[in-house]
Amino acid sequence: MLEKWREKNRLDKAIDEVLSDMDGFTSDQDEYAKMVEHLETLHKLRQAEKPKPPQWDTVLVTVGNLVGIGVIVKYEQMNVIVSKGMDFLKKLK
């Protein structure tokens, strides 16, 4: 269903054109073999165009950083961090 809404780029149009041209030939003809090679090349180009998924070490570092931030925030919520308040009490004596 999403394919309907996705706009076809030039590479997809070239693949469709090769596939429609292949309909006029049989598999034992030389032109058909050339078109198959051309189609394989176009598919490789389309695969190279897709974004690569993130590497696992990057994902682990990001998750580790988020967990560390969560631990710090939770500690600050549960425990009062005294920094300047105690200094004022000492000076008043």
N, C-alpha and C positions, 0 to 999 in steps of 0.2 A: 504494500500500500504506500509506503514511503517512497518507493521508486517512482511513482507517478509524479510526486511533487518535486523530486530532485531534478534539477536542470542538467541536461546532458552537456558535457563538455566536448571539445573537439575530438578527444581520444575515444570517447564512447561512440560518437558519431562515426568515426573511422572504423571501429570494430563492427558496428551495425552494417556499414556499407560493405565491408569484406564478407560478412555473413550472408548478406543478400546476394552478392555476386557469386558466392559459392553454390547457391541454389541452382544455378544454370549449368553446373558441371557435374560430372560423375567422379567418383573417387579414383578411377584408374587413369584419369587424364593428368598431364604434366602441369597444366595451369592450376588444377585443384591442389596439387602438392605445394606449389609456390604460394597459393593463397593461405594454406594451412601454416606455412612458415611465417608468412606476414602476420597472420592472426596470433601466433605464438609470441612474436615480437611485440605486438601491440598489448597483449595481456601482461607481458613482463614489464612494459613501460607503465601500465596502469598500477601494477603491484608496487613498483618503485615509487609511485606518486603518493601512495597512502602513508599517513603518519605512522611512525613506529611506536609501539607501546613503551612506557617508561621501564627502565631497568630496575631489577629488584633491589639493588643496593640503594638507589635513590628513593625508592618507596620506603624502605626500612629506615633510612635517615629521617625522612619526613615524618613518619609515624612516631619515631623516637622523640623527635623535637616536640610534636604535639602532645605526647604523653607527659613529657617533662614540663611543659607549660601548664598542663592540667593539674599536675601534682603541686606545682607552685601556687596556682590559683586556689586550689582546695585548701592548702596549708594556710594561706592568708585569710581564708574565710573562717576557718576553725580556730586559729590562734591569733591573738593580738600581737602585732609586731610593734614593740616599743622602741622608739628611736629618740625623739626629742622630748617627749613628755616627761620622762624620768629626769632629764637634765634640769628642767624647770623646777621640779620639786626639791632637788638638792640645793639649788641656789636660794630658795626661799627660807631655809633654815637659818 
